[in-house]
């Protein structure tokens, strides 16, 4: 099967994951021979269909990684959140859904043996940190893009998963929040990378590509030997 972005894929399909009483919608894609899977959990006002999420996922697959773009809110909840902006900041809810998805991946034959990385954006990064603490045996690496790790402050010192925080240099409030969270973060292997002149959504030319390169390199280091060379082909 060939994926829409042009990469050969062993499997690409829309999936529905039962988690905490809801059916979460996602798009799973596994390049041929993939040994690792990155779960992309977005946050504030985004969705798995956003161009940023699709582009980052495509670049992860180009590096040999499987991807799961996942909506942590059900469609009715997303509609409510667009009006109230409340659920996107309910980190406990988002983390519970993400933990449910991790458990589902463990039980699913096509993904049960894959090493797992989490790629969280905005409030989805806080949910990813909480999930990494709850399932340390399942999450081998974590990347935060423009994330709000401060919203996971109660568990930051418990994080042991290798964690990369990526922030835009022109996003001063979030830079400060990430620097403070980085100081508390308990992961022995951790890095904070600032992309110069990038704003919160990394919409500047080349900014999202730099995020994807940094993320793929991080996952290559912690999820699978040999990925790094492939990742650098599009760096």
Steps between C-alpha positions, in 0.01 A plus 500: 500500500624850420422779742352829368827681569679265263680271745463122482292387797424156635185630662304822495150522636257702704447346841267540795649443846279439807645708785338619822148459373552665161603386153805700395561554130847462355701435184757221527778464244785248516780519242633167385737359762414755769609396847380809683187713510455867586163603645423864420276662761401855414356761731327836501250526217678266256415160352668202341410648161693825548770566238765524776414160643481340157832649394685395815353148472612472137854599597503245780399232252776613266737415785356148522265562793139398516255773601166522674332839470246497779211721610470482879151652497191346344330706223227630735765597754701682235190699404446592865864593544492733199231698685632483857876426462474295820575140407831579330636596843358196679835323521366216713236422236744524209759286679242235588403477133863477392571227757202309363644530151837367620324202657315436175825510302642240738209263431480559123697231307638743240645737761555291814873447436584851385700737715293810578586869493265786584499829308285753683409853395366778723283348777541160334861510618387523863273200444794312346717565806229370733453193279876434499498494880197268505643260237880522531541150358319598179635847425868501400532861379306827510510822298310817585435762227402840632369309798367591840699266726420733790143364491645161601698653787378253770666208318797664327748380761379141443572499126777256405429483128762673280334835428568773242329838539486710180388863523487791258742780580231763426259342750643657819233396750514136394881514494495611864247233597711232331819616667334483841355155426835380368656574836245278675489225238633179650612330178876421516515550121336831413558794266344840437537628142390845388429560130610859424234747383224236509164586654266266687363321192837483320347649186817682391689360196706202604385504865278192490761315296752570778254370759452180300876455457567545870215266588604229254860517626379464859282201417781350294726517803254340736269281294695330224861464387557613145219754480729799533664454162162477331370805682790711375402439138240777525669714764 
